[in-house]
Amino acid sequence: MEKSIKINISGVIFQIHENAYELLRDYLQSVSSLLSNVQGGGEMIDDIEARIAEIFQSKPSWQTAVISKDEVEEMISIMGKPEDIAGDLESEIPGGSYSRQQKKLYRNKDNAIIGGVCSGISDYTGIDAVWIRIIFILFALVYLSGAVVYAILWIVLPVISRGTYLSKPAKTARKTEKARRDDVSAVGNAFNEIFRAFGKFFIILFRVILAIIGVAFIIGGFTALLSLVMVLFSHTTILLPDIYENSVIYLPEFMFFIADPALSVWLVILISLVILLPLLALIYWGVRMVFQIRVRDLALNLIMLIVWILSCTTLIIIAFTHEISFSDSYRTSMQMSIPVSDSLTVRLDDRISSLEYDREVHLPFEPVNMYLDKEEDIIYVSPEINIYHTDDDPYIEILKYSSGTSRSNAIRKAEKLNYDISIDDDLVKLDEYFSLSPGQKWLGAFIKIRFYIPDNMIIYFDEEIEELMHDDYFGCGVYSWRAGGKYWKMIEGRLEETD
Amino acid sequence: MNVENNKAQMRKGILEYCILLVISGNSCYASDIINKLKEAKVIVVEGTLYPLLTRQKNAGLLSYRWEESSQGPPRKYYELTDKGREYLAELDKSWDELVESVKLIRKK
C-alpha cells in the first residue's frame, strides 16, 4: 500500500499519495519562487492554489479517492509549467519599475537555516544570503548583538513559505534549493554547507532539548496528577498504603469542615479544575513536545484557559462571600497561673472518643485533627501541648489561632474558640479537644497550650496526654514519644527523669 | 522564424483584450474566464491567466469581490472598473482598426 498524506490546498482537504505530494509540492514551490518577487505575487499564488483545488475537486470521486501522481501531472498540464505561468512576467522583473518599489521584507522559510531571516534579507536586498549570514555571525560575536537582532527580526518579520500551504513537515525544499545553490559561487557554497550543518545541528539540539523538556513535563505532570488524585479524592492510596494513612486528606471530606455541605460539592469541582487543568495542560504540552505534533489547538487552549480563569475567579468569589479565607491569620494569648508547688500532674479530661462525631479529618503536614458532629454542626479540633522553661512562677499560656477575611475578623473567631482547662491545686485537667461555635466552619482555628515550668519543679504527664503532643519534640530536651507516664524534674532548663 | 512562436505571440497580444472582453459581459470568477478563453482557444495553459489578471487589477482596470461558494472556499468575482471600461473601449477601437488594416492588406 502506498503512503498517502492529508493536505490542505486553499482551505480544501485532500488525500494525496506521497509521490504525488512531492511532485505537487515541487511544482508549487517553483511557481512561488518565480512569482514571489513580483508585486501581487502572493495573491497570484493564492489564486493559482484555489484553481488547483478546483481542478482536483472536479474529479467526481475527489472526496473518497486519493490523488495520484497522474492526476497531479494532468493538473500541471492544465495549469501550465511554472515558466509558462511566469513567462509573461519575465519581461517585467528586470526593469522592475514598480515591482521593486513595494517589495516587502519577510522571512524566507524555504531557504531558511534557522528562521529564514537572512534569506529573507537576501531576497530583499539581492545580496547573497551567505554574506548576510556572515555579517550576522560576526555581530553575534559582539555582545551577542547579532543574535539579538536576529531574534527580533525572527519575531517581527512575517514569514513566507509556500511549504506552509501543504501541511507536511518541511522535508523537501531540496530541489529548488539545489537550483538556487548552483548559482552561488563555490565559496558561498561551502559556507552555505557549513551554515546548513550548523543550522541542522542547532535544530536537532533544539528538538532534543524540547523532547527532554517534554518528557519532564509528562513525568512531572503525571506524578503530580496521580498523587493529587490520590491525596484529594481517595481514602486509600496505592502508592502510600499504610504509612500515611492518617495524614492523607480526602478533599470532599475536608470540605465539610470549611464550608456548607451544599457548597462543598462546588468547591471540590472548582478546586479540582484549578489544580488539575494546569497539570493536564502540562502533560498535553509534554506529549506535543516529545512527538512534535503540530495541531491547530488554539481554540482548545483558549477554552481551557478561560475555564481555568473562571474557576479561579469563582473560587475566590465564593471564598470571599462565604468568609472562607485563610489570608489573614491572627492569634490571641491568655495566661493562667499555676499555684507554686513542688509538683504538678497533668491529666486528660474530656476525650474525643466520648464525642459523637460523624466525620474526621487529619491534615497532612499540620498537627490538626478535626471531628465533625453533623447533628449539632459543631467542629472539634485537638489542641497541641508543649513545655518550656521559665525563671518566674509556673504558668500556662493558651494561644488561640484563627484565620479570617481580616485581622479583626480573625481575632473575633479566635476568641470564640472554646477550650476547657481546669487548674485545681497541683492537678491540671485538659480536654482532648476544643470546639468551634455551632455552625462555625474551620478556618485555620488552632490552640496551642504551653506549660512554663521553673527549675526544680516536678511535672507528671499522664500517658494519655501524649495524644496532645503533636510535635515530635515536646520541649526542654524531651521527645514526645517518651514524655507520658513519667515524672520529670526541671533542672537548668532541661527535663530530667525522676522518681 | 518559427510559425508556432509567431502564433503564440499573436495570441498573447490579444489575450489581455480577450480577458477584459469576457469580464465586461458579466462579473465572473477565474474558472468562468478560463472556460471562455479555452473555448475560444486563446489560451493553452490556465496558469498564464493569473499574472494577467493581477496586472490588470493592479492597473485599476479590474476589481473583485469575494463570494461564498457552495463547494469549497469563497471565490473571487472579477468585474471591470470605469477605467477598465474606458480601456476596453480603446482596445475595441484598436482591434477594429487592426482588423480593417489586415483586411485592407489582404485584399491587395
Chai-1 contact restraints between the chains, C-beta under 6 A:
chainA,res_idxA,chainB,res_idxB,connection_type,confidence,min_distance_angstrom,max_distance_angstrom,comment,restraint_id
A,S10,B,P73,contact,1.0,0.0,6.0,A-B,restraint_1
A,G11,B,P73,contact,1.0,0.0,6.0,A-B,restraint_2
A,V12,B,G72,contact,1.0,0.0,6.0,A-B,restraint_3
A,G40,B,T54,contact,1.0,0.0,6.0,A-B,restraint_4
A,G40,B,N58,contact,1.0,0.0,6.0,A-B,restraint_5
A,M44,B,Y50,contact,1.0,0.0,6.0,A-B,restraint_6
A,M44,B,T54,contact,1.0,0.0,6.0,A-B,restraint_7
A,D47,B,Y50,contact,1.0,0.0,6.0,A-B,restraint_8
A,I48,B,Y50,contact,1.0,0.0,6.0,A-B,restraint_9
A,R51,B,A30,contact,1.0,0.0,6.0,A-B,restraint_10
A,I78,B,E46,contact,1.0,0.0,6.0,A-B,restraint_11
A,M79,B,E46,contact,1.0,0.0,6.0,A-B,restraint_12
A,M79,B,G47,contact,1.0,0.0,6.0,A-B,restraint_13
A,G80,B,V45,contact,1.0,0.0,6.0,A-B,restraint_14
A,G80,B,G47,contact,1.0,0.0,6.0,A-B,restraint_15
A,D84,B,V45,contact,1.0,0.0,6.0,A-B,restraint_16
A,D84,B,G47,contact,1.0,0.0,6.0,A-B,restraint_17
A,I85,B,G47,contact,1.0,0.0,6.0,A-B,restraint_18
A,D88,B,P51,contact,1.0,0.0,6.0,A-B,restraint_19
A,L89,B,P51,contact,1.0,0.0,6.0,A-B,restraint_20
